[in-house]
Amino acid sequence: MGDITVIGGGVSGLSCARSLQLAGYDVRIVTRDLPQHTASMAAGAVWSGSGLDRRSRPWAAATLEHFQRQIEIAGSGVTLQRMREVYGQKVPDPWYRERLPFFQRLSKHEMRPGLIDGYLMDVPMVAPPIYLEYLRQQFQSAGGRIERRKVESLVELADEAGGLLVNCTGVGARDLAKDERVYPIRGQTLLLAAQGIRVGYMDNEAVDHIFPRADGVLVGGVKDAGNWNQALDPALSADIIERCARIDRRLADAEVLRGFVGLRPGRDQVRLEAEALANGGTVIHNYGHGAVGYTLSWGCAQAVTALAQSVLT
Ligand SMILES: Cc1cc2nc3c(=O)[nH]c(=O)nc-3n(C[C@H](O)[C@H](O)[C@H](O)COP(=O)(O)OP(=O)(O)OC[C@H]3O[C@@H](n4cnc5c(N)ncnc54)[C@H](O)[C@@H]3O)c2cc1C
């Protein structure tokens, strides 16, 4: 049974499970899908601090520090990546500027026509297939258990498990936590075997993403709110390649290694709080990270761990 049951095997669940384990708890994960079949697998996944509300910034800052340590570890899937982030309007210096090892503003001649402002910066880039497997291995080799099954009711699981629950079910929290504020934001990405692309590209307004990673170059994308369809759309794949090849023509003929679809867990804000259940048990919710689940992952896991410590003492 153990001290704590984490529900969900995406980046939020694995990060919480590992953080709780490092704090000395006996932890098991119960998940409907294994990590390679989660939304987390479809992600970019760049550390991206832009557009975060004030409440999320400390979580992002803590995750940045965590990823900066992972960059030093071979096989973690986290690398330091030079990125251009571009905008169609003037933007101020971001809150995280001083925390990055390299940051400068783009000049007008470095941007495509129609773009007004932007940053050139070094940020952590995560290759989810490698990082999720790295987290899973760390968790299981330290004695953590993973059970694959769908949880139908938090109260039933609390009755069965006895200890504390941590709910990291992403968009699944809409049903499990009966939270109608949760909705899917469909994403689609392609991993390409493109050569020679050293600097990445991110236009969050057009959703044009070119992310050089440890396992290839990931291109995207789309943010389709309310769409639950998890099937790969070939016409959209062709459109993504065409859009990204207009930014870097080396992408036009690159071999497609893999396509991904993932439902970002949309919510007006992250839900990270403890809730008392009807049977006297307690669940700590940690879901609704939208398009920044990697950026917030370790900081939220640390916040969940601190909450668990206060609940269990
Ligand atoms: C295309 C795309 C690009 C992205 N790019 C970035 C990026 O560059 N940077 C960034 O920071 N973020 C990015 N994101 C966002 C990030 O991937 C998500 O916010 C994050 O993966 C959410 O992780 P999660 O673990 O909360 O949810 P998920 O990965 O969805 O995992 C949820 C888990 O809960 C399980 N589950 C659900 N319901 C139940 C149930 N009833 N019983 C048992 N188990 C259940 C599922 O099986 C799954 O294992 C991107 C997302 C997408 C889709």
The ligand as an SDF file (V2000), in Angstrom:
LIG
                    3D

 53 58  0  0  0  0  0  0  0  0999 V2000
    2.1250   19.3500  -28.3930 C   0  0  0  0  0  0  0  0  0  0  0  0
    2.5010   19.7780  -27.0060 C   0  0  0  0  0  0  0  0  0  0  0  0
    3.6110   20.5910  -26.8230 C   0  0  0  0  0  0  0  0  0  0  0  0
    3.9540   21.0080  -25.5330 C   0  0  0  0  0  0  0  0  0  0  0  0
    5.0990   21.7520  -25.3600 N   0  0  0  0  0  0  0  0  0  0  0  0
    5.4630   22.1220  -24.1050 C   0  0  0  0  0  0  0  0  0  0  0  0
    6.6750   22.8370  -23.9020 C   0  0  0  0  0  0  0  0  0  0  0  0
    7.4210   23.1320  -24.8390 O   0  0  0  0  0  0  0  0  0  0  0  0
    7.0040   23.2000  -22.6180 N   0  0  0  0  0  0  0  0  0  0  0  0
    6.2040   22.8860  -21.5560 C   0  0  0  0  0  0  0  0  0  0  0  0
    6.5330   23.2510  -20.4170 O   0  0  0  0  0  0  0  0  0  0  0  0
    5.0640   22.1780  -21.7140 N   0  0  0  0  0  0  0  0  0  0  0  0
    4.6690   21.8000  -22.9610 C   0  0  0  0  0  0  0  0  0  0  0  0
    3.5040   21.1200  -23.1610 N   0  0  0  0  0  0  0  0  0  0  0  0
    2.5810   20.9330  -22.0130 C   0  0  0  0  0  0  0  0  0  0  0  0
    2.9250   19.7290  -21.1990 C   0  0  0  0  0  0  0  0  0  0  0  0
    3.2740   18.6620  -22.0350 O   0  0  0  0  0  0  0  0  0  0  0  0
    1.7270   19.3520  -20.3260 C   0  0  0  0  0  0  0  0  0  0  0  0
    1.3320   20.4500  -19.5300 O   0  0  0  0  0  0  0  0  0  0  0  0
    2.1290   18.2060  -19.4070 C   0  0  0  0  0  0  0  0  0  0  0  0
    2.6180   17.1390  -20.1750 O   0  0  0  0  0  0  0  0  0  0  0  0
    0.9710   17.7330  -18.5400 C   0  0  0  0  0  0  0  0  0  0  0  0
    1.4780   16.6450  -17.8250 O   0  0  0  0  0  0  0  0  0  0  0  0
    0.5970   15.8360  -16.8020 P   0  0  0  0  0  0  0  0  0  0  0  0
    1.4820   14.7810  -16.2280 O   0  0  0  0  0  0  0  0  0  0  0  0
   -0.0750   16.7840  -15.8670 O   0  0  0  0  0  0  0  0  0  0  0  0
   -0.5550   15.1910  -17.7080 O   0  0  0  0  0  0  0  0  0  0  0  0
   -0.4760   13.9690  -18.7400 P   0  0  0  0  0  0  0  0  0  0  0  0
    0.8270   13.8970  -19.4230 O   0  0  0  0  0  0  0  0  0  0  0  0
   -1.7160   14.0850  -19.5590 O   0  0  0  0  0  0  0  0  0  0  0  0
   -0.5800   12.7010  -17.8170 O   0  0  0  0  0  0  0  0  0  0  0  0
   -1.7920   12.3940  -17.1490 C   0  0  0  0  0  0  0  0  0  0  0  0
   -1.6840   10.9890  -16.5970 C   0  0  0  0  0  0  0  0  0  0  0  0
   -2.8390   10.7050  -15.8250 O   0  0  0  0  0  0  0  0  0  0  0  0
   -3.3520    9.4360  -16.2040 C   0  0  0  0  0  0  0  0  0  0  0  0
   -4.7880    9.4180  -15.9210 N   0  0  0  0  0  0  0  0  0  0  0  0
   -5.7540   10.2750  -16.3450 C   0  0  0  0  0  0  0  0  0  0  0  0
   -6.9430    9.9350  -15.8330 N   0  0  0  0  0  0  0  0  0  0  0  0
   -6.7310    8.8350  -15.0520 C   0  0  0  0  0  0  0  0  0  0  0  0
   -7.5680    8.0070  -14.2430 C   0  0  0  0  0  0  0  0  0  0  0  0
   -8.8770    8.2380  -14.1230 N   0  0  0  0  0  0  0  0  0  0  0  0
   -6.9980    6.9510  -13.6040 N   0  0  0  0  0  0  0  0  0  0  0  0
   -5.6680    6.7060  -13.7150 C   0  0  0  0  0  0  0  0  0  0  0  0
   -4.8390    7.4480  -14.4520 N   0  0  0  0  0  0  0  0  0  0  0  0
   -5.3580    8.5100  -15.1120 C   0  0  0  0  0  0  0  0  0  0  0  0
   -3.0250    9.3270  -17.6830 C   0  0  0  0  0  0  0  0  0  0  0  0
   -3.0760    7.9740  -18.0940 O   0  0  0  0  0  0  0  0  0  0  0  0
   -1.6110    9.8960  -17.6640 C   0  0  0  0  0  0  0  0  0  0  0  0
   -0.6940    8.9020  -17.2780 O   0  0  0  0  0  0  0  0  0  0  0  0
    3.1540   20.6390  -24.4280 C   0  0  0  0  0  0  0  0  0  0  0  0
    2.0580   19.7900  -24.6180 C   0  0  0  0  0  0  0  0  0  0  0  0
    1.7380   19.3590  -25.8900 C   0  0  0  0  0  0  0  0  0  0  0  0
    0.5620   18.4290  -26.0570 C   0  0  0  0  0  0  0  0  0  0  0  0
  1  2  1  0
  2  3  1  0
  2 52  2  0
  3  4  2  0
  4  5  1  0
  4 50  1  0
  5  6  2  0
  6  7  1  0
  6 13  1  0
  7  8  2  0
  7  9  1  0
  9 10  1  0
 10 11  2  0
 10 12  1  0
 12 13  2  0
 13 14  1  0
 14 15  1  0
 14 50  1  0
 15 16  1  0
 16 17  1  0
 16 18  1  0
 18 19  1  0
 18 20  1  0
 20 21  1  0
 20 22  1  0
 22 23  1  0
 23 24  1  0
 24 25  2  0
 24 26  1  0
 24 27  1  0
 27 28  1  0
 28 29  2  0
 28 30  1  0
 28 31  1  0
 31 32  1  0
 32 33  1  0
 33 34  1  0
 33 48  1  0
 34 35  1  0
 35 36  1  0
 35 46  1  0
 36 37  1  0
 36 45  1  0
 37 38  2  0
 38 39  1  0
 39 40  1  0
 39 45  2  0
 40 41  1  0
 40 42  2  0
 42 43  1  0
 43 44  2  0
 44 45  1  0
 46 47  1  0
 46 48  1  0
 48 49  1  0
 50 51  2  0
 51 52  1  0
 52 53  1  0
M  END
$$$$
